[in-house]
Amino acid sequence: MVPTRRLYEETPTLRAFDAAVVQCRPDPAAEGYWETALDATAFYPEGGGQPCDLGLLGEQPVLAVRMDGEGVVWHRTAQPLPEGAALHGEIDWDRRFDHMQQHTGEHILSGILHSLYGAENVGFHIGSPAVRVDVSLPLTAEQLARAEEQANDTVQADKPVHCWVPPRGELANLPYRSKKELEGDVRLVDAGGADLCACCGTHVATTGQVGLIKILSAQNYKGGVRLAVACGKRACRAVSDLWADSQAAGALLSVPAGESARAVRHLLDAQSADRQRLAALQNALADQTAAAAPAGEPYVGFFDGPDPDGLRRICLTVAQKTGARCAVFAPGGQGLAYALSDPEDVRTLCRRLNAQFGGRGGGKAVLCQGSLPAGTDRKAVEEFLRRE
């Protein structure tokens, strides 16, 4: 079959077109669906990290688009389309333009990361809500901020974005980026002078149409860094959402938007001090409880204040002092938290307690912790433990 004429490469801004159905057949990758080849198409097929276009062929929604190894573009629909028929196609322009913004913005940022630091783009995918960009080198927050600033300088300069297939002789002398060795015709994209890269995707006409480039997050990944990036409207929405979140957090913390980190640090410091005070109080309670517990006798106690760590402290301190089994309880979560200890092995008692009262928990031979359901009768628990 003759390769499909790629209208999306000739005119990336083409939103509607007319074409003839060359072949329609059951989709081998999706049972119950059909795939159709046209003599020409404006639908971009999935590839190069860019998702496919969606839209309509006639009255049929186009659900997926792919290109085979022969250069034929196939369009998936739920119903067959008549071979030889002339069809009107319309692409989802909002989706297409979003992909053009993301792809061009990725080129600009990747090209600048390469020129500044020698970092290679080793992975790229336009996902939702962000674009994933895998970079070959570990980069600091300061380095990424510098690259982002230069990328947005390129956007504001509103330079032309040029896509073309150079002759092989000319191609050999061009310093273009490519993730692999390419044969045959190579389509290049010059992203406003910030990047020259082999690419099959669709792109905006000028860098200004990208609107904004924002790095949302960065994490170490396979010796380099994985970036989440948003461009265009996505970037504007992301910044707007982050600012709204900052305002909401600031209102809760009684600080202006943008100063939440300082307030949170103050809260964390105060929380750390509170934890230290609580630990000291729970240690004192454990010592007092152990001092009052008769030596050599099993101990059962109910408390109102200790957290699970406090119960652990009390239980182990009392068991060590008495040399006997210890079981202590306190309200926790939506039930009754417990800690059990025994000089030998307390796990059997823990299993029986859980089975008797519908509890959950476990641990090691010397200590088990868990909880009993809300409403568990304390007297019944104490009587059960006295019998065991």
C-alpha positions in Angstrom: 0.0 0.0 0.0 1.2 3.5 -0.8 2.3 5.5 2.3 -0.3 8.0 3.6 0.2 11.6 2.7 0.9 13.3 6.0 -1.0 16.6 6.0 -0.1 17.1 9.7 3.5 17.6 8.5 2.7 19.8 5.6 0.3 22.1 7.5 0.4 21.5 11.3 -2.4 24.0 11.8 -4.8 22.1 9.5 -8.0 21.3 11.5 -10.2 19.8 8.8 -9.5 17.9 5.6 -11.1 15.7 2.9 -9.7 12.3 1.9 -10.6 9.0 0.3 -10.8 5.6 2.2 -8.1 3.3 0.8 -8.8 0.3 3.0 -10.9 -0.6 6.0 -10.4 -3.7 8.0 -10.9 -5.2 11.5 -8.4 -3.7 13.9 -5.9 -6.4 14.8 -5.1 -4.7 18.1 -8.6 -4.1 19.3 -11.3 -6.7 18.9 -14.6 -5.4 17.7 -13.1 -2.2 16.3 -12.1 -1.2 12.8 -9.0 0.6 11.3 -9.1 2.7 8.2 -6.3 3.9 5.9 -6.8 7.1 3.9 -4.9 8.5 1.0 -4.1 11.6 3.1 -4.6 12.5 6.8 -4.3 15.4 9.2 -4.4 13.0 12.2 -1.0 12.7 13.9 -0.3 9.0 14.8 1.1 8.2 18.2 4.9 8.3 18.1 8.0 10.1 19.3 6.6 10.6 22.8 3.6 12.5 21.5 0.1 11.0 21.7 -2.1 10.6 18.7 -4.8 13.1 17.5 -8.4 12.4 18.1 -11.5 13.7 16.3 -14.0 12.7 13.6 -14.0 10.9 10.3 -17.4 11.5 8.8 -19.6 10.9 11.8 -17.3 8.3 13.4 -15.1 9.3 16.4 -11.5 8.5 15.8 -10.4 6.6 18.9 -6.7 6.0 18.1 -4.2 6.6 15.3 -1.0 4.7 14.4 1.5 4.4 11.6 2.8 1.1 10.4 6.3 0.3 9.2 5.3 1.0 5.6 4.2 4.6 6.4 0.5 3.9 6.3 -1.5 5.8 8.9 -4.4 3.8 10.4 -7.4 5.3 12.2 -9.4 3.3 14.7 -13.2 3.6 14.8 -16.1 1.6 16.3 -17.8 1.1 13.0 -16.3 0.3 9.5 -16.0 3.1 6.9 -16.8 2.3 3.2 -13.8 1.8 1.0 -13.5 4.3 -1.8 -15.7 6.8 -0.1 -14.7 10.4 0.3 -14.8 11.5 3.9 -14.5 14.8 5.8 -12.1 14.6 8.8 -11.9 17.0 11.7 -9.2 16.8 14.4 -9.7 17.8 18.1 -7.8 21.1 17.8 -7.6 21.8 21.5 -5.9 18.5 22.0 -3.6 19.0 19.0 -2.5 22.5 20.0 -1.9 21.4 23.5 0.4 18.7 22.2 2.2 21.2 19.9 2.8 23.5 22.9 4.1 20.7 25.1 6.3 19.2 22.3 7.8 22.5 21.3 8.4 23.6 24.9 10.2 20.3 25.5 12.5 20.9 22.6 13.4 24.4 23.9 14.1 23.2 27.4 16.0 20.1 26.3 18.1 22.1 23.9 19.0 24.6 26.6 19.8 21.8 29.1 22.1 20.3 26.5 23.8 23.6 25.6 24.3 24.7 29.3 25.3 21.4 30.9 25.8 18.8 28.1 22.7 16.9 29.4 21.0 14.6 27.0 17.2 14.0 26.7 17.0 10.2 27.1 13.2 9.9 27.5 10.2 12.0 26.6 6.4 11.5 26.9 3.5 13.9 26.8 1.4 12.5 29.6 -1.3 14.0 31.8 -1.1 16.4 33.6 2.6 16.9 32.8 5.2 16.1 30.3 7.9 13.6 31.4 11.5 14.5 30.4 14.3 12.2 31.4 17.7 13.8 31.4 21.0 12.0 31.4 22.8 14.0 34.1 22.0 14.9 37.8 21.1 18.6 37.9 20.7 20.9 40.9 17.7 23.0 41.6 19.8 26.1 40.7 20.8 24.6 37.4 17.2 23.7 36.5 16.0 27.2 37.5 18.7 28.8 35.2 17.6 26.5 32.3 13.9 27.3 32.9 14.6 31.0 32.8 16.5 30.8 29.5 13.8 28.6 28.0 11.2 31.2 28.8 13.5 33.9 27.4 13.4 32.0 24.1 9.6 31.8 24.4 9.3 35.5 24.9 11.6 36.2 21.9 8.9 34.6 19.7 11.3 33.1 17.2 10.2 31.0 14.3 10.0 27.2 14.7 11.2 25.5 11.5 10.6 21.9 10.4 12.1 20.4 7.3 13.8 17.4 5.8 17.3 18.5 4.6 19.2 16.7 1.9 21.6 14.0 3.1 24.7 16.0 2.3 23.4 19.0 4.3 22.2 16.7 7.1 25.7 15.3 7.7 27.0 18.8 8.6 24.2 19.8 11.0 24.7 19.4 14.7 21.2 18.0 15.5 20.2 15.9 18.5 18.9 12.4 18.1 18.4 9.5 20.5 19.4 6.9 17.9 21.2 6.6 14.5 18.7 7.4 11.7 18.6 6.2 8.1 16.8 7.7 5.1 15.0 11.0 5.3 15.4 12.8 8.6 12.9 15.5 9.7 14.5 18.2 11.8 13.0 20.8 14.1 14.7 24.1 14.8 13.0 25.4 18.0 13.8 29.1 17.7 17.6 28.4 17.7 17.4 26.8 21.2 17.3 23.3 19.8 18.0 21.4 16.6 16.5 17.9 16.9 15.3 15.0 14.7 11.6 14.8 15.4 8.4 13.5 13.8 6.0 15.5 15.9 3.8 18.6 15.4 5.0 22.0 16.7 3.8 25.5 17.0 4.9 28.1 14.4 6.8 30.4 16.8 8.3 29.9 20.2 5.9 32.6 21.6 3.0 30.3 21.0 4.4 27.9 23.7 3.3 30.6 26.2 5.1 29.4 29.2 7.5 26.6 30.3 7.4 25.5 33.9 9.4 22.6 35.6 6.9 21.3 38.1 9.1 18.7 39.8 12.5 16.9 39.5 13.6 13.6 41.0 16.7 11.5 40.7 16.3 8.8 38.1 18.8 6.3 36.7 21.8 8.5 37.3 20.1 11.5 35.9 17.0 13.4 36.7 13.3 12.9 35.7 11.4 16.2 35.1 7.7 16.9 35.1 7.2 19.8 32.8 4.1 21.8 31.8 3.9 24.2 28.9 1.3 26.7 27.5 -2.1 26.5 29.1 -1.1 23.5 31.2 1.7 25.6 32.7 -0.7 28.5 33.4 -3.2 26.1 35.1 -0.4 24.5 37.1 0.9 27.9 38.3 -2.7 29.0 39.1 -3.4 25.8 41.1 -0.1 26.1 43.0 -0.8 29.7 43.9 -4.4 28.9 45.0 -2.9 26.1 47.2 -0.3 28.5 48.6 -3.1 31.0 49.4 -5.2 28.3 51.1 -2.1 27.0 53.1 -1.2 30.6 54.0 -4.7 31.3 55.3 -4.5 28.2 57.6 -1.1 29.2 58.8 -1.9 32.9 59.1 0.9 34.0 56.7 0.8 35.6 53.3 0.8 33.3 50.2 4.3 32.3 49.4 5.5 32.2 53.0 4.0 28.9 54.0 7.4 27.1 54.1 8.6 29.3 56.9 5.4 28.8 58.9 5.5 25.1 58.4 9.1 24.9 59.5 8.1 26.8 62.7 5.2 24.3 63.2 7.6 21.3 62.7 10.0 22.7 65.2 7.2 23.2 67.7 5.9 19.7 67.0 9.4 18.2 67.6 9.6 20.0 70.9 6.2 18.8 71.8 7.2 15.2 71.0 10.2 15.5 73.2 8.1 16.8 76.1 5.5 14.0 75.5 8.2 11.4 75.5 9.6 12.7 78.8 6.1 12.7 80.4 5.4 9.2 79.1 8.7 8.0 80.5 7.8 9.5 83.9 4.4 7.8 83.7 6.1 4.5 82.8 8.5 4.8 85.8 5.7 5.7 88.2 3.5 2.8 87.0 6.3 0.4 87.3 7.2 1.6 90.8 3.6 0.9 91.9 3.3 -2.5 90.2 3.8 -5.6 92.6 6.8 -7.6 91.7 6.2 -11.0 90.2 2.5 -10.4 89.4 0.9 -9.9 86.0 -0.2 -6.4 85.4 -3.3 -5.0 83.6 -3.7 -1.3 83.3 -6.0 1.2 81.5 -4.9 4.7 80.7 -6.4 7.7 79.0 -3.5 9.7 77.7 -0.6 7.6 76.2 -0.1 7.2 72.5 1.1 3.8 71.1 4.7 4.8 71.8 3.7 5.7 75.4 2.0 2.3 75.8 5.1 0.6 74.6 7.2 2.4 77.1 4.9 1.6 80.0 4.5 -2.0 79.0 8.2 -2.7 78.7 9.1 -0.8 81.8 6.5 -2.5 84.0 7.4 -6.0 82.6 11.0 -5.5 83.2 10.4 -4.3 86.8 7.9 -7.0 87.7 9.4 -9.8 85.7 5.8 -10.8 84.8 3.3 -10.4 82.0 2.0 -6.8 81.3 -1.0 -5.6 79.3 -1.8 -1.9 79.1 -4.6 -0.1 77.1 -5.5 3.4 76.1 -8.0 5.0 73.6 -6.4 5.1 70.2 -7.8 5.9 66.8 -11.4 4.6 66.8 -10.7 1.8 69.2 -8.7 0.7 72.2 -5.0 0.5 71.6 -3.0 -2.1 73.5 0.6 -3.2 74.3 1.4 -6.7 75.6 4.7 -8.0 77.0 5.8 -11.2 78.6 9.2 -12.5 79.8 8.8 -15.5 77.6 6.6 -15.1 74.5 3.5 -12.9 74.3 2.5 -13.7 70.7 0.1 -16.5 71.6 -1.7 -14.2 74.1 -1.9 -11.5 71.4 -3.6 -13.9 69.0 -6.1 -15.1 71.6 -6.9 -11.5 72.6 -7.5 -10.5 69.0 -9.7 -13.6 68.4 -11.8 -13.0 71.5 -12.5 -9.4 70.9 -12.1 -8.9 67.1 -8.8 -7.1 67.5 -5.9 -6.6 65.1 -2.2 -6.5 65.8 0.9 -8.5 66.4 4.7 -8.2 67.0 7.6 -10.0 68.4 8.0 -12.4 71.3 8.8 -9.7 73.8 6.2 -7.1 72.7 3.0 -7.1 70.7 0.9 -4.0 69.9 -2.5 -3.6 68.2 -6.0 -2.4 68.8 -9.5 -3.7 69.8 -12.7 -2.3 68.3 -14.4 0.8 69.7 -16.9 -0.1 72.4 -14.9 -3.1 73.7 -15.8 -3.7 77.3 -12.8 -3.0 79.5 -14.0 -5.2 82.3 -14.4 -8.2 80.0 -10.9 -7.6 78.6 -9.4 -7.5 82.2 -11.3 -10.7 83.1 -10.1 -12.4 80.0 -6.5 -11.5 80.8 -6.7 -12.6 84.4 -7.9 -16.1 83.2 -5.2 -16.5 80.6 
